[in-house]
Amino acid sequence: MKRFDAAAARLRNGASMVALVVLVAACASPTHKAPVEQRQPAPRTAADSTAAAAPAPMPAASVPAAPTPPPLPGAENAGKPGYYTVRPGDTLIRIGLDAGQNWRDIARWNNLPNSNLIEVGQVLRVLPPAADGVTVGAVAPAGQVDARPLDGKPAAAAASAATTAGPAPATAAPAAPAPPAAPREPDDDIAWAWPAAGPVVAVFDDNKSKGLAITGQAGDPVLAAADGRVVYAGSGLRGYGNLVIVKHNATYLTAYAHNQALLVKEDQVVRRGQRIAEMGSSDAERVQLHFEIRRQGRPIDPARLLPPR
């Protein structure tokens, strides 16, 4: 009986073990998979593609405004008579020659600390400042008298006498006086002389040559054409070589270019016929003197003023 009970117990334990093995095998079987939920992505639209391709907008950066440059000196005088607006390539010497002024005077009138530093667009005074408070009044022509009676009695007596005497006999009208000759400017009274003895090989042409070309040998004397004062002596004006400029008065100046040597200095007083340079070919293709006469800065034909040879 005890043996039977033990065998039954062992049998029950074995059955339990078999049942457990079967259960574990059933869970591990590939035919039974755990359920998995799969989500499909939503279809992409054209708008989504464009939005993805376009970069995100950057915030606008605040750019500070550029500071306004200060106006150039003298800008308020641009376009006024007696003022000049500096252009590219200008020098104070060139401006002085074209204005008929001493370049040192222009520097002084404009308070320029350095005459070599002028800016394009800068406006310079090129005529001397007018005297303050000076007014020129009109003067009646000589001999013209405005006779008026002091009261009405003499005029009445004269009218009564004219009525009594009757009409005066007709007389011929006096001839109209000849118009007076135009007054000659004092600055025009200059005794001119030829600046060199050689032949003239190029005449004045307002569009090409601003003066006369006089040839000669290197070292021939170059003479002052009239009394005056040297306002420039140097080689700082392109195209003129070694140059002398003489100012004769407020209206006229002369220029002597292409010299091989200069014999005068700035601010030196010279006399007509004085040797001021030696003829040369500086900044020229041949030995020659380029001679200009300028009236108020404008070149004029020297042959109109020089004496005949």
C-alpha positions as a printed Julia matrix, in Angstrom:
309×3 Matrix{Float64}:
  0.0     0.0     0.0
  2.77    2.38    0.83
  4.55    1.49   -2.35
  1.38    2.28   -4.31
  1.07    5.7    -2.69
  4.7     6.54   -3.4
  4.35    5.51   -7.03
  1.26    7.6    -7.4
  2.99   10.58   -5.92
  5.91   10.17   -8.31
  3.46    9.85  -11.16
  1.7    13.04  -10.22
  5.0    14.9    -9.95
  6.05   13.65  -13.38
  2.78   14.7   -14.93
  3.14   18.13  -13.47
  6.63   18.46  -14.91
  5.45   17.31  -18.35
  2.61   19.8   -18.25
  5.04   22.61  -17.35
  7.4    21.71  -20.2
  4.53   21.62  -22.67
  3.35   25.05  -21.51
  6.79   26.62  -21.87
  7.22   25.13  -25.32
  3.88   26.49  -26.39
  4.85   30.05  -25.37
  8.14   29.87  -27.26
  6.59   28.48  -30.44
  7.11   30.75  -33.53
  3.54   30.28  -34.58
  2.33   32.53  -31.78
  3.72   36.1   -32.06
  2.95   39.04  -29.85
  0.67   41.54  -31.59
  2.59   44.65  -32.99
  0.77   47.85  -34.03
  2.32   49.42  -37.15
  1.56   53.13  -37.91
  1.84   54.31  -41.53
  3.18   57.89  -42.03
  0.75   60.45  -43.41
  1.25   61.22  -47.14
  3.49   64.31  -47.87
  2.0    67.24  -49.74
  3.7    69.76  -52.07
  3.34   72.47  -49.46
  5.12   70.28  -46.91
  7.99   69.7   -49.37
  8.33   73.43  -50.12
  8.29   74.32  -46.45
 10.94   71.7   -45.72
 13.18   72.87  -48.58
 12.93   76.58  -47.83
 15.37   77.76  -45.18
 13.99   79.35  -42.1
 13.87   83.14  -42.43
 16.66   84.95  -40.67
 15.75   87.87  -38.5
 16.53   91.17  -40.22
 19.68   92.72  -38.82
 19.47   96.39  -38.02
 22.17   98.19  -40.1
 23.12  101.59  -38.72
 22.83  104.45  -41.23
 26.13  105.73  -42.64
 27.09  109.09  -41.21
 26.64  112.03  -43.59
 30.05  113.39  -44.64
 30.65  117.02  -43.75
 30.43  119.51  -46.65
 33.68  120.45  -48.34
 35.17  123.87  -47.55
 33.5   126.7   -49.45
 30.63  124.55  -50.75
 28.18  127.36  -50.01
 29.96  129.52  -52.65
 29.75  127.02  -55.51
 28.76  128.74  -58.75
 29.25  132.28  -57.47
 31.38  134.75  -59.45
 34.96  134.86  -58.24
 34.93  131.24  -56.98
 36.23  128.03  -58.53
 35.27  124.4   -57.85
 38.3   122.1   -57.81
 38.29  119.38  -60.47
 40.35  116.16  -60.76
 43.96  116.89  -61.69
 43.88  120.51  -60.52
 46.76  122.09  -58.66
 46.87  125.49  -57.04
 49.45  126.6   -59.63
 47.15  125.61  -62.5
 44.18  127.32  -60.86
 46.23  130.46  -60.34
 47.34  130.49  -63.99
 43.78  130.04  -65.25
 42.47  132.69  -62.86
 45.3   135.13  -63.56
 46.31  135.19  -59.91
 49.3   134.39  -57.77
 48.78  130.9   -56.37
 50.12  132.12  -53.03
 47.39  134.76  -52.92
 44.74  132.11  -53.57
 46.14  130.03  -50.71
 45.98  133.08  -48.43
 42.46  134.11  -49.45
 41.22  130.59  -48.65
 43.27  130.05  -45.46
 44.93  126.93  -46.88
 47.53  125.62  -44.4
 49.0   123.35  -47.09
 48.74  124.53  -50.7
 49.39  120.98  -51.94
 46.25  119.63  -50.25
 43.1   120.61  -52.11
 40.1   118.31  -52.59
 37.96  117.65  -55.64
 34.73  119.55  -55.11
 36.3   122.12  -52.81
 35.34  125.7   -53.7
 38.12  128.29  -53.71
 38.04  132.05  -53.91
 40.09  133.06  -56.96
 39.49  136.82  -56.94
 40.68  139.16  -54.2
 38.07  139.94  -51.53
 36.27  143.22  -52.19
 36.9   146.08  -49.75
 34.13  146.28  -47.17
 31.88  149.31  -47.28
 33.26  150.77  -50.53
 30.57  152.01  -52.9
 31.36  153.57  -56.23
 28.83  156.21  -57.23
 28.01  157.57  -60.68
 29.63  160.86  -61.68
 27.85  163.34  -63.99
 29.68  164.05  -67.27
 31.94  167.1   -67.21
 30.32  170.32  -68.4
 26.78  169.13  -67.77
 24.98  171.67  -65.56
 21.44  171.24  -64.33
 20.22  174.89  -64.17
 16.97  175.37  -62.27
 15.38  178.66  -61.09
 15.41  179.26  -57.36
 11.76  180.39  -57.43
  9.0   181.01  -59.95
  9.55  184.78  -60.53
 12.5   184.68  -62.93
 10.8   181.99  -64.93
  7.59  184.05  -65.14
  9.5   187.18  -66.2
 11.29  185.24  -68.88
  7.99  183.88  -70.17
  6.46  187.39  -70.29
  9.43  188.77  -72.2
  9.25  185.93  -74.69
  5.54  186.64  -75.28
  6.17  190.38  -75.88
  9.08  189.88  -78.23
  7.26  187.32  -80.32
  8.63  184.09  -81.7
 12.36  183.9   -82.22
 13.68  183.28  -85.72
 14.36  179.67  -86.56
 18.01  178.65  -86.36
 19.81  175.54  -87.49
 19.98  172.77  -84.9
 23.47  172.37  -83.45
 25.4   169.31  -84.6
 25.38  166.39  -82.18
 28.67  166.11  -80.33
 30.87  163.14  -81.25
 30.7   160.29  -78.71
 33.71  160.27  -76.42
 36.3   157.57  -77.0
 36.06  154.57  -74.74
 38.38  155.07  -71.79
 41.48  152.87  -71.85
 41.99  150.67  -68.85
 45.11  151.62  -66.92
 46.16  147.96  -66.82
 46.26  147.93  -70.63
 49.05  150.5   -70.7
 51.9   148.02  -70.8
 55.02  148.39  -72.93
 55.47  144.88  -74.33
 58.66  143.37  -75.75
 59.44  140.07  -77.44
 60.6   137.39  -74.96
 63.01  135.7   -77.41
 64.75  136.51  -80.69
 64.08  133.29  -82.6
 61.47  132.67  -85.28
 57.85  131.86  -84.44
 57.05  128.3   -85.52
 53.55  127.96  -84.01
 50.97  130.73  -83.74
 48.21  131.2   -81.2
 45.25  128.85  -81.46
 42.58  129.04  -78.8
 41.74  125.34  -79.26
 45.3   123.96  -79.42
 48.17  126.31  -78.6
 47.47  128.93  -75.96
 50.47  131.0   -77.01
 53.42  131.31  -79.4
 56.2   128.78  -79.95
 59.54  130.52  -80.53
 62.53  128.35  -81.45
 66.21  128.84  -80.82
 69.28  127.14  -79.43
 69.53  125.59  -76.01
 70.69  128.26  -73.61
 69.37  131.22  -75.63
 68.12  134.01  -73.36
 64.47  134.19  -72.37
 63.49  137.77  -71.5
 60.68  139.28  -69.44
 58.11  140.72  -71.84
 57.23  143.58  -69.46
 57.83  144.84  -65.95
 56.31  142.69  -63.24
 56.8   140.31  -60.35
 57.56  136.58  -60.54
 54.67  134.63  -59.06
 55.93  131.16  -59.99
 59.27  129.59  -60.91
 59.41  125.81  -60.99
 58.37  122.62  -62.75
 55.16  121.73  -60.92
 52.77  122.32  -63.84
 52.53  119.32  -66.11
 53.11  120.04  -69.8
 55.08  123.25  -69.2
 58.41  121.92  -67.99
 60.55  124.51  -66.22
 58.16  127.45  -66.06
 58.26  131.12  -65.09
 55.05  133.1   -64.55
 55.25  136.9   -64.24
 52.3   138.98  -63.05
 52.35  142.49  -64.48
 49.25  143.99  -62.86
 45.77  142.96  -61.75
 44.86  142.08  -65.35
 47.86  140.61  -67.17
 50.37  137.87  -66.6
 52.82  136.05  -68.89
 54.11  132.48  -68.9
 57.49  131.22  -70.21
 57.69  127.42  -70.56
 60.12  124.58  -71.49
 63.24  126.32  -70.18
 66.43  124.44  -69.41
 67.32  126.76  -66.52
 65.45  129.34  -64.42
 67.3   132.51  -63.44
 64.7   134.13  -61.16
 62.84  133.22  -57.98
 59.3   133.69  -56.81
 58.36  137.18  -55.6
 61.29  138.71  -57.47
 60.67  141.99  -59.32
 61.78  141.91  -62.97
 62.08  144.53  -65.68
 61.19  144.37  -69.35
 64.03  142.76  -71.29
 65.61  141.2   -68.18
 66.96  137.69  -68.67
 64.79  135.37  -66.59
 65.55  131.91  -68.05
 67.48  129.93  -70.64
 65.66  128.34  -73.55
 65.41  124.55  -73.42
 63.25  121.52  -74.17
 61.94  120.47  -70.76
 58.63  118.65  -71.25
 58.81  119.39  -74.99
 59.96  117.56  -78.13
 62.39  120.29  -79.23
 64.14  123.39  -77.99
 61.56  126.15  -77.88
 59.96  128.82  -75.75
 56.22  128.51  -75.25
 55.06  132.07  -74.47
 51.6   133.03  -73.22
 49.91  136.32  -72.39
 46.81  135.97  -70.24
 44.25  138.67  -69.6
 42.33  137.97  -66.36
 43.44  134.36  -66.68
 42.26  133.85  -70.27
 44.92  133.26  -72.95
 44.97  135.88  -75.72
 47.05  136.09  -78.9
 50.43  137.62  -77.94
 50.89  138.85  -81.5
 48.13  141.4   -80.88
 50.16  143.08  -78.14
 53.81  142.49  -79.03
 55.49  145.16  -81.18
 56.15  144.36  -84.85
 59.59  142.97  -85.58
